[in-house]
Amino acid sequence: MPEPVAVDSIDDAFAPARGGHVHTVVLDGEGVLLDEHENRLHLLNVTATLLWQLYDGATTLADLADDLSAELGGGRATILADLVTISRHLGSEGLLEGVTPEPGGEE
């Protein structure tokens, strides 16, 4: 098993995977995540929910940015920056496999 990565080291080469301890329900396009380890709920907006569903542990953020910019017609650099930001936030909350969450998570 690979060593966990720190939240601030998440970059375009990172391939995020949803935590096995996190259960997802999608309502009206928004995700509700239940973190069983912390017994906490997290609400994701439509964009973050889409990304969450794409996190398969094999596709890097760079590849996701390529795919999304081609599909949506947006600027790749902006999309990649948003992917990194969202992934770091989810990692800091302890929701991603292989990421060491920040103590207390982000507020």
Backbone torsions as a table, in degrees:
resi	resn	phi	psi	omega
1	MET	NA	131.0	-178.4
2	PRO	-66.8	154.9	177.0
3	GLU	-65.0	140.9	176.2
4	PRO	-62.9	147.6	178.3
5	VAL	-101.1	152.3	175.8
6	ALA	-78.1	150.1	-178.8
7	VAL	-54.1	-44.7	-175.5
8	ASP	-73.7	-5.6	176.3
9	SER	-94.7	-0.2	176.2
10	ILE	-67.2	123.7	-179.6
11	ASP	-142.6	-164.5	-174.8
12	ASP	-64.5	-20.5	-179.7
13	ALA	-87.3	-6.1	-178.4
14	PHE	-75.6	135.8	177.1
15	ALA	-112.0	94.1	-174.3
16	PRO	-69.4	143.7	175.7
17	ALA	-129.1	136.7	177.4
18	ARG	-64.5	140.0	178.1
19	GLY	-66.0	137.5	179.2
20	GLY	-65.8	-18.2	-179.4
21	HIS	-92.3	6.6	-177.4
22	VAL	-110.7	124.7	178.5
23	HIS	-104.9	140.7	-173.1
24	THR	-121.1	136.0	169.9
25	VAL	-129.6	134.0	178.7
26	VAL	-109.4	123.8	179.3
27	LEU	-125.5	120.1	-179.9
28	ASP	52.6	37.5	176.9
29	GLY	84.8	-8.8	179.2
30	GLU	-103.6	140.5	-178.0
31	GLY	-92.7	138.9	170.8
32	VAL	-114.9	118.8	-178.1
33	LEU	-107.5	133.3	173.3
34	LEU	-108.6	116.2	176.3
35	ASP	-90.8	104.8	-178.0
36	GLU	-65.5	-30.4	-179.5
37	HIS	-66.1	-40.4	-176.4
38	GLU	-104.6	-3.7	-176.9
39	ASN	52.1	49.4	-178.2
40	ARG	-126.3	147.4	173.1
41	LEU	-101.5	146.4	177.0
42	HIS	-131.3	135.4	177.5
43	LEU	-106.5	127.0	178.5
44	LEU	-108.8	140.6	174.0
45	ASN	-73.1	178.5	-175.5
46	VAL	-59.2	-43.1	-178.4
47	THR	-65.2	-48.1	180.0
48	ALA	-64.3	-33.7	177.9
49	THR	-65.3	-42.9	176.7
50	LEU	-58.3	-47.9	-179.8
51	LEU	-62.3	-44.7	-179.7
52	TRP	-54.3	-42.0	-178.7
53	GLN	-70.1	-23.0	179.1
54	LEU	-86.4	-14.0	-178.8
55	TYR	-71.4	104.7	-177.0
56	ASP	-115.8	-0.5	179.8
57	GLY	81.9	-4.8	-179.3
58	ALA	-117.1	-29.8	-176.2
59	THR	-92.4	123.6	-179.2
60	THR	-74.4	162.0	176.4
61	LEU	-62.1	-33.8	177.1
62	ALA	-62.8	-43.8	178.5
63	ASP	-65.8	-41.1	176.6
64	LEU	-61.1	-41.7	178.9
65	ALA	-62.5	-41.1	176.8
66	ASP	-59.7	-49.6	-177.6
67	ASP	-63.6	-45.8	-177.5
68	LEU	-68.7	-38.8	179.8
69	SER	-67.8	-35.7	177.0
70	ALA	-68.0	-40.4	-177.3
71	GLU	-74.6	-42.3	-174.1
72	LEU	-95.7	-14.6	179.4
73	GLY	76.9	14.7	179.7
74	GLY	-88.4	172.3	177.4
75	GLY	-71.5	126.5	-176.9
76	ARG	-59.2	-42.9	-177.3
77	ALA	-61.6	-41.7	179.3
78	THR	-67.1	-43.5	179.2
79	ILE	-63.1	-43.2	179.2
80	LEU	-63.0	-43.6	178.6
81	ALA	-60.0	-41.0	178.1
82	ASP	-66.4	-40.5	177.8
83	LEU	-60.7	-44.0	179.4
84	VAL	-64.1	-44.5	-179.5
85	THR	-61.3	-48.4	-179.4
86	ILE	-64.5	-41.8	-179.8
87	SER	-64.9	-40.2	177.7
88	ARG	-64.2	-40.0	179.0
89	HIS	-64.0	-48.1	180.0
90	LEU	-63.3	-37.6	176.5
91	GLY	-64.9	-40.0	-179.8
92	SER	-66.6	-23.5	177.7
93	GLU	-86.9	-1.5	178.2
94	GLY	79.4	23.6	-174.8
95	LEU	-96.8	-10.2	-178.1
96	LEU	-108.2	141.8	175.5
97	GLU	-67.2	141.1	172.8
98	GLY	75.9	13.5	178.9
99	VAL	-119.1	130.4	176.5
100	THR	-80.8	112.8	-178.6
101	PRO	-68.7	153.3	175.6
102	GLU	-74.0	143.7	178.7
103	PRO	-56.1	125.3	179.1
104	GLY	82.0	-9.0	-178.4
105	GLY	66.7	176.5	176.9
106	GLU	-85.5	148.0	176.8
107	GLU	-102.8	NA	NA
